[in-house]
């Protein structure tokens, strides 16, 4: 066989754009396999892993993991008016165990009552992410601030100011939320869903409606005195 007829070797990796598409699709299949019927779960998992394996070598997958993990971070600086007196809004916010009532990704917050709290959130693939925080500033009806402890898997700082406006409250929130560790499946799903900041802002702006609903019921179960 002459040199001119020798076939060219197959590429070791796919071109960048098809590889990214396959990796993202594979991550979605793996991360959401539990949503399928039992008979389809194994096929979704195997198919997703196969797509990820076919997508690229380690460098591209690591780049996708970093990019997806960054999308799970949030940097918020927002103001909103809550149609409740400052005492009511402060009573809700000061107890971090109330936060999962309005923030969808939070599974649970355990407030130890001494300035320390333990947070548990859902990851895009349905896993859990847990970290601890400490309260750094507390002035009743005026300001609350907190931050994650050193070496936590989530770096978080929060500051909420409460400004009374007649029978309403202007709430000013600064929040920095950064995921420091993350798996490939979570990262790939994050690439196909809204950013964490957009989800958090949407949830937080539900506070006024949520408090109005709670105060309209006899039990007021989520408002701790």
VOBA-1610 file (N, C-alpha, C; in pm, whole numbers, padded with zeros to 5 digits, always signed):
BEGIN
Unk+00086-00120+00000Unk+00000+00000+00000Unk+00088+00124+00000Unk+00063+00216-00093Unk+00146+00335-00104Unk+00113+00432+00007Unk+00210+00525+00028Unk+00190+00624+00135Unk+00068+00708+00110Unk+00032+00728-00019Unk-00080+00816-00050Unk-00214+00752-00016Unk-00214+00617+00003Unk-00341+00550+00030Unk-00358+00512+00176Unk-00258+00543+00260Unk-00268+00511+00403Unk-00370+00604+00467Unk-00472+00552+00533Unk-00574+00639+00593Unk-00517+00719+00709Unk-00569+00841+00724Unk-00525+00927+00835Unk-00575+00870+00966Unk-00494+00882+01074Unk-00538+00829+01204Unk-00659+00904+01255Unk-00744+00834+01329Unk-00862+00897+01387Unk-00820+00995+01496Unk-00891+01108+01515Unk-00856+01205+01619Unk-00878+01144+01757Unk-00791+01179+01851Unk-00803+01128+01988Unk-00914+01198+02064Unk-00953+01317+02021Unk-01063+01389+02086Unk-01155+01446+01981Unk-01278+01474+02020Unk-01374+01537+01930Unk-01346+01686+01918Unk-01392+01750+01809Unk-01384+01896+01802Unk-01454+01959+01921Unk-01413+02080+01957Unk-01456+02141+02083Unk-01608+02151+02096Unk-01677+02204+01995Unk-01821+02227+02010Unk-01900+02098+02024Unk-01882+01998+01938Unk-01954+01872+01960Unk-01920+01807+02094Unk-01794+01818+02137Unk-01755+01758+02264Unk-01829+01822+02380Unk-01840+01955+02377Unk-01912+02025+02483Unk-02058+01982+02486Unk-02119+01974+02369Unk-02261+01935+02362Unk-02282+01796+02418Unk-02194+01702+02382Unk-02207+01565+02432Unk-02187+01559+02582Unk-02088+01634+02633Unk-02061+01633+02776Unk-02178+01690+02856Unk-02235+01799+02807Unk-02350+01859+02876Unk-02469+01764+02876Unk-02498+01704+02760Unk-02609+01610+02751Unk-02587+01490+02842Unk-02465+01439+02844Unk-02435+01326+02932Unk-02452+01361+03078Unk-02409+01480+03118Unk-02425+01522+03256Unk-02571+01535+03296Unk-02653+01586+03206Unk-02796+01598+03235Unk-02859+01461+03253Unk-02824+01365+03167Unk-02880+01231+03178Unk-02841+01165+03310Unk-02715+01177+03349Unk-02669+01116+03473Unk-02732+01185+03593Unk-02730+01318+03593Unk-02777+01393+03708Unk-02926+01381+03732Unk-03002+01357+03627Unk-03148+01353+03641Unk-03206+01214+03618Unk-03121+01113+03627Unk-03170+00977+03600Unk-03276+00934+03699Unk-03273+00989+03822Unk-03372+00947+03922Unk-03512+00997+03890Unk-03524+01085+03792Unk-03656+01136+03755Unk-03727+01046+03654Unk-03652+00950+03600Unk-03713+00860+03503Unk-03778+00742+03575Unk-03861+00668+03501Unk-03916+00545+03555Unk-03803+00445+03578Unk-03828+00351+03669Unk-03721+00259+03709Unk-03658+00189+03589Unk-03740+00150+03494Unk-03688+00076+03379Unk-03593+00160+03293Unk-03606+00291+03302Unk-03524+00379+03217Unk-03405+00438+03291Unk-03399+00419+03423Unk-03292+00483+03500Unk-03154+00430+03461Unk-03142+00298+03453Unk-03012+00240+03421Unk-02966+00284+03283Unk-03059+00285+03188Unk-03023+00326+03052Unk-02978+00471+03049Unk-03048+00558+03126Unk-03011+00699+03128Unk-02872+00717+03188Unk-02844+00644+03297Unk-02714+00655+03361Unk-02602+00606+03270Unk-02621+00488+03214Unk-02519+00431+03126Unk-02499+00520+03003Unk-02609+00566+02945Unk-02598+00651+02828Unk-02529+00782+02858Unk-02561+00841+02974Unk-02497+00965+03013Unk-02348+00949+03033Unk-02308+00842+03101Unk-02165+00816+03123Unk-02093+00793+02990Unk-02160+00725+02899Unk-02099+00700+02769Unk-02077+00830+02692Unk-02175+00920+02699Unk-02160+01047+02630Unk-02047+01130+02689Unk-02039+01130+02822Unk-01930+01205+02887Unk-01795+01146+02847Unk-01787+01011+02847Unk-01662+00948+02811Unk-01622+00976+02667Unk-01721+00987+02578Unk-01692+01012+02438Unk-01661+01158+02409Unk-01697+01244+02502Unk-01689+01388+02474Unk-01546+01437+02458Unk-01459+01402+02550Unk-01326+01461+02546Unk-01237+01397+02649Unk-01111+01437+02646Unk-01016+01396+02747Unk-01029+01485+02870Unk-00945+01462+02967Unk-00953+01531+03097Unk-00949+01683+03087Unk-00867+01746+03003Unk-00861+01893+03004Unk-00995+01960+02977Unk-01070+01911+02877Unk-01198+01974+02847Unk-01298+01949+02958Unk-01300+01827+03011Unk-01394+01797+03120Unk-01365+01883+03242Unk-01238+01904+03272Unk-01203+01988+03387Unk-01247+02133+03363Unk-01232+02179+03238Unk-01277+02315+03205Unk-01428+02327+03222Unk-01502+02226+03178Unk-01647+02227+03194Unk-01685+02224+03342Unk-01612+02146+03421Unk-01642+02139+03565Unk-01623+02275+03630Unk-01515+02344+03597Unk-01490+02476+03655Unk-01596+02576+03613Unk-01632+02576+03485Unk-01730+02671+03435Unk-01867+02647+03498Unk-01908+02521+03507Unk-02037+02489+03568Unk-02041+02522+03716Unk-01931+02497+03786Unk-01925+02528+03929Unk-01936+02679+03951Unk-01874+02758+03865Unk-01885+02903+03876Unk-02028+02951+03860Unk-02105+02885+03775Unk-02245+02923+03757Unk-02330+02894+03880Unk-02280+02811+03968Unk-02353+02781+04092Unk-02326+02887+04199Unk-02239+02982+04173Unk-02211+03088+04268Unk-02308+03204+04246Unk-02314+03294+04345Unk-02407+03407+04337Unk-02346+03529+04404Unk-02373+03644+04345Unk-02330+03771+04401Unk-02448+03867+04390Unk-02515+03893+04502Unk-02637+03972+04501Unk-02619+04101+04580Unk-02679+04206+04530Unk-02689+04334+04600Unk-02824+04392+04561Unk-02926+04361+04639Unk-03062+04397+04600Unk-03135+04467+04715Unk-03236+04542+04678Unk-03326+04606+04774Unk-03469+04571+04737Unk-03551+04548+04837Unk-03692+04523+04813Unk-03773+04573+04931Unk-03896+04611+04902Unk-03986+04659+05006Unk-04081+04545+05041Unk-04084+04512+05171Unk-04170+04405+05221Unk-04288+04469+05292Unk-04406+04428+05255Unk-04528+04490+05308Unk-04561+04435+05447Unk-04463+04447+05538Unk-04480+04407+05677Unk-04396+04500+05764Unk-04434+04518+05892Unk-04354+04602+05982Unk-04214+04544+06002Unk-04120+04629+06037Unk-03981+04586+06051Unk-03966+04476+06155Unk-04045+04480+06261Unk-04035+04377+06365Unk-04069+04238+06310Unk-04167+04233+06221Unk-04208+04105+06163Unk-04100+04052+06068Unk-04048+04139+05984Unk-03946+04098+05887Unk-03819+04055+05959Unk-03778+04131+06060Unk-03658+04096+06134Unk-03675+03963+06208Unk-03793+03939+06266Unk-03817+03814+06338Unk-03804+03694+06246Unk-03844+03709+06122Unk-03831+03600+06026Unk-03685+03579+05986Unk-03616+03686+05952Unk-03480+03675+05897Unk-03380+03634+06004Unk-03399+03678+06125Unk-03299+03648+06229Unk-03288+03499+06257Unk-03395+03424+06232Unk-03394+03280+06253Unk-03365+03213+06119Unk-03241+03175+06097Unk-03202+03118+05969Unk-03280+02990+05936Unk-03340+02925+06035Unk-03417+02805+06007Unk-03541+02834+05922Unk-03578+02962+05910Unk-03690+03001+05825Unk-03651+03009+05677Unk-03522+03019+05648Unk-03480+03044+05510Unk-03526+02938+05410Unk-03527+02808+05444Unk-03575+02711+05346Unk-03721+02729+05306Unk-03796+02809+05382Unk-03935+02834+05346Unk-03946+02914+05216Unk-03845+02993+05185Unk-03851+03076+05064Unk-03741+03045+04963Unk-03631+02983+05007Unk-03520+02953+04917Unk-03525+02806+04880Unk-03558+02780+04755Unk-03587+02645+04711Unk-03473+02546+04726Unk-03348+02589+04704Unk-03235+02496+04708Unk-03194+02458+04849Unk-03240+02532+04949Unk-03205+02500+05087Unk-03293+02389+05140Unk-03232+02282+05187Unk-03308+02172+05246Unk-03336+02199+05395Unk-03234+02248+05464Unk-03248+02268+05607Unk-03139+02362+05657Unk-03175+02443+05757Unk-03076+02522+05830Unk-03102+02498+05978Unk-02997+02462+06048Unk-03007+02440+06192Unk-02938+02556+06264Unk-03019+02636+06332Unk-02968+02752+06405Unk-02948+02711+06551Unk-02822+02711+06597Unk-02792+02665+06732Unk-02823+02769+06839Unk-02857+02892+06800Unk-02895+02993+06895Unk-02781+03065+06963Unk-02658+03031+06927Unk-02541+03097+06987Unk-02454+03166+06882Unk-02515+03197+06768Unk-02440+03261+06660Unk-02387+03163+06556Unk-02402+03034+06580Unk-02357+02932+06485Unk-02477+02867+06417Unk-02459+02834+06289Unk-02566+02768+06213Unk-02506+02665+06120Unk-02584+02561+06091Unk-02544+02457+05997Unk-02643+02458+05881Unk-02591+02469+05758Unk-02673+02482+05638Unk-02660+02356+05553Unk-02771+02317+05491Unk-02773+02201+05402Unk-02853+02239+05277Unk-02791+02228+05160Unk-02855+02266+05035Unk-02850+02152+04935Unk-02941+02154+04840Unk-02943+02056+04731Unk-02845+02098+04623Unk-02780+02000+04562Unk-02695+02027+04446Unk-02777+02004+04319Unk-02731+02051+04204Unk-02809+02033+04081Unk-02841+01888+04049Unk-02755+01794+04090Unk-02779+01653+04058Unk-02860+01581+04165Unk-02906+01655+04269Unk-02988+01594+04373Unk-02911+01553+04496Unk-02781+01582+04503Unk-02702+01553+04622Unk-02718+01662+04726Unk-02630+01662+04825Unk-02636+01762+04931Unk-02501+01831+04946Unk-02507+01956+04992Unk-02389+02035+05020Unk-02411+02099+05156Unk-02319+02078+05250Unk-02337+02126+05386Unk-02219+02212+05430Unk-02251+02316+05508Unk-02146+02404+05560Unk-02197+02476+05685Unk-02105+02535+05759Unk-02136+02606+05883Unk-02110+02755+05868Unk-02188+02836+05940Unk-02169+02980+05940Unk-02169+03033+06083Unk-02118+03155+06098Unk-02122+03225+06226Unk-02178+03366+06201Unk-02257+03414+06297Unk-02311+03549+06288Unk-02203+03650+06326Unk-02183+03750+06243Unk-02077+03848+06266Unk-02130+03984+06311Unk-02260+04008+06292Unk-02319+04135+06337Unk-02467+04114+06362Unk-02516+04171+06473Unk-02656+04152+06508Unk-02704+04274+06586Unk-02788+04355+06523Unk-02850+04470+06587Unk-03000+04456+06565Unk-03079+04430+06670Unk-03222+04404+06654Unk-03292+04509+06570Unk-03370+04461+06471Unk-03451+04545+06382Unk-03369+04638+06293Unk-03237+04615+06288Unk-03152+04702+06205Unk-03062+04625+06109Unk-02985+04529+06159Unk-02889+04462+06072Unk-02854+04323+06125Unk-02833+04230+06031Unk-02782+04097+06060Unk-02676+04065+05953Unk-02562+04009+05998Unk-02457+03967+05905Unk-02402+03832+05948Unk-02357+03754+05852Unk-02302+03623+05881Unk-02200+03586+05775Unk-02120+03484+05806Unk-02022+03434+05709Unk-01992+03287+05738Unk-01948+03217+05635Unk-01913+03076+05652Unk-01782+03064+05728Unk-01762+02949+05793Unk-01640+02926+05868Unk-01526+02895+05770Unk-01405+02900+05822Unk-01288+02872+05738Unk-01293+02729+05685Unk-01248+02713+05562Unk-01235+02583+05496Unk-01370+02517+05467Unk-01478+02592+05474Unk-01610+02536+05439Unk-01617+02513+05288Unk-01695+02414+05242Unk-01706+02390+05097Unk-01780+02501+05024Unk-01848+02588+05100Unk-01913+02705+05043Unk-01859+02829+05114Unk-01814+02925+05035Unk-01772+03053+05093Unk-01891+03149+05081Unk-01946+03188+05196Unk-02067+03270+05195Unk-02054+03384+05295Unk-02092+03504+05252Unk-02107+03617+05341Unk-02242+03681+05311Unk-02313+03719+05416Unk-02443+03782+05399Unk-02459+03901+05491Unk-02527+04003+05443Unk-02555+04122+05521Unk-02694+04171+05484Unk-02781+04186+05585Unk-02917+04234+05563Unk-02940+04355+05652Unk-02984+04464+05591Unk-03020+04585+05664Unk-03172+04604+05655Unk-03230+04650+05766Unk-03375+04668+05775Unk-03404+04816+05799Unk-03479+04876+05707Unk-03512+05019+05717Unk-03664+05033+05722Unk-03720+05077+05837Unk-03867+05092+05845Unk-03917+05203+05754Unk-04028+05177+05688Unk-04095+05275+05602Unk-04245+05269+05633Unk-04286+05350+05731Unk-04423+05345+05781Unk-04454+05202+05827Unk-04555+05139+05765Unk-04590+05002+05804Unk-04518+04898+05721Unk-04426+04941+05634Unk-04350+04850+05549Unk-04204+04849+05594Unk-04126+04763+05527Unk-03983+04752+05557Unk-03904+04745+05428Unk-03803+04831+05417Unk-03709+04821+05306Unk-03595+04730+05350Unk-03580+04621+05278Unk-03477+04522+05310Unk-03365+04535+05207Unk-03243+04556+05255Unk-03127+04569+05167Unk-03033+04452+05194Unk-03011+04372+05091Unk-02938+04248+05106Unk-02811+04248+05021Unk-02701+04208+05083Unk-02576+04182+05012Unk-02538+04037+05041Unk-02521+03958+04935Unk-02491+03816+04953Unk-02385+03773+04853Unk-02285+03705+04905Unk-02180+03647+04821Unk-02175+03498+04851Unk-02206+03416+04752Unk-02216+03271+04769Unk-02129+03206+04662Unk-02027+03133+04707Unk-01934+03072+04611Unk-01909+02926+04648Unk-01943+02836+04557Unk-01917+02694+04577Unk-01770+02667+04548Unk-01700+02611+04645Unk-01555+02590+04631Unk-01521+02452+04578Unk-01612+02358+04591Unk-01589+02223+04539Unk-01714+02180+04464Unk-01698+02097+04363Unk-01814+02054+04287Unk-01781+01941+04193Unk-01873+01847+04177Unk-01853+01735+04087Unk-01889+01769+03944Unk-01852+01682+03853Unk-01875+01706+03712Unk-02023+01704+03677Unk-02099+01610+03733Unk-02242+01602+03701Unk-02314+01731+03742Unk-02284+01782+03864Unk-02344+01908+03909Unk-02307+02022+03816Unk-02181+02026+03776Unk-02135+02135+03690Unk-02203+02132+03554Unk-02216+02014+03495Unk-02277+02005+03362Unk-02425+02042+03366Unk-02495+02001+03472Unk-02635+02040+03484Unk-02646+02191+03503Unk-02555+02250+03580Unk-02557+02394+03602Unk-02541+02472+03473Unk-02472+02413+03376Unk-02453+02480+03247Unk-02582+02490+03168Unk-02682+02409+03202Unk-02807+02406+03125Unk-02925+02464+03203Unk-02900+02521+03320Unk-03007+02576+03404Unk-02975+02721+03440Unk-03073+02797+03490Unk-03048+02936+03529Unk-02936+02945+03633Unk-02865+03056+03633Unk-02757+03075+03729Unk-02812+03076+03871Unk-02726+03044+03966Unk-02769+03040+04106Unk-02814+03177+04152Unk-02747+03283+04105Unk-02786+03418+04145Unk-02927+03452+04104Unk-02965+03414+03983Unk-03100+03442+03934Unk-03204+03368+04017Unk-03175+03243+04052Unk-03269+03165+04134Unk-03283+03226+04274Unk-03170+03263+04334Unk-03174+03320+04468Unk-03251+03451+04472Unk-03227+03538+04376Unk-03298+03667+04375Unk-03449+03645+04357Unk-03486+03552+04270Unk-03628+03523+04251Unk-03691+03474+04381Unk-03620+03383+04451Unk-03674+03329+04576Unk-03686+03437+04683Unk-03583+03519+04697Unk-03582+03622+04801Unk-03694+03723+04779Unk-03723+03755+04655Unk-03828+03853+04627Unk-03968+03797+04656Unk-03977+03670+04691Unk-04104+03612+04734Unk-04132+03638+04881Unk-04038+03702+04952Unk-04051+03716+05097Unk-04177+03789+05137Unk-04210+03898+05069Unk-04327+03976+05107Unk-04454+03892+05093Unk-04467+03821+04980Unk-04585+03737+04959Unk-04591+03625+05062Unk-04476+03565+05092Unk-04474+03456+05189Unk-04516+03505+05327Unk-04462+03616+05374Unk-04496+03667+05506Unk-04643+03706+05514Unk-04697+03762+05408Unk-04839+03798+05406Unk-04924+03672+05422Unk-04885+03563+05353Unk-04960+03438+05361Unk-04953+03379+05501Unk-04834+03379+05560Unk-04815+03321+05693Unk-04894+03400+05798Unk-04888+03532+05792Unk-04956+03614+05893Unk-05107+03610+05876Unk-05153+03562+05762Unk-05297+03551+05740Unk-05355+03422+05795Unk-05267+03331+05843Unk-05313+03204+05899Unk-05307+03208+06050Unk-05391+03131+06120Unk-05394+03136+06266Unk-05266+03089+06332Unk-05197+02990+06272Unk-05084+02929+06341Unk-04957+03013+06332Unk-04935+03079+06218Unk-04813+03156+06195Unk-04691+03071+06229Unk-04691+02947+06179Unk-04595+02848+06225Unk-04450+02887+06196Unk-04426+02957+06085Unk-04289+02983+06048Unk-04234+03113+06105Unk-04314+03187+06177Unk-04266+03310+06240Unk-04234+03279+06386Unk-04105+03271+06417Unk-04064+03238+06551Unk-04045+03364+06632Unk-04098+03366+06754Unk-04089+03484+06839Unk-03954+03487+06909
//
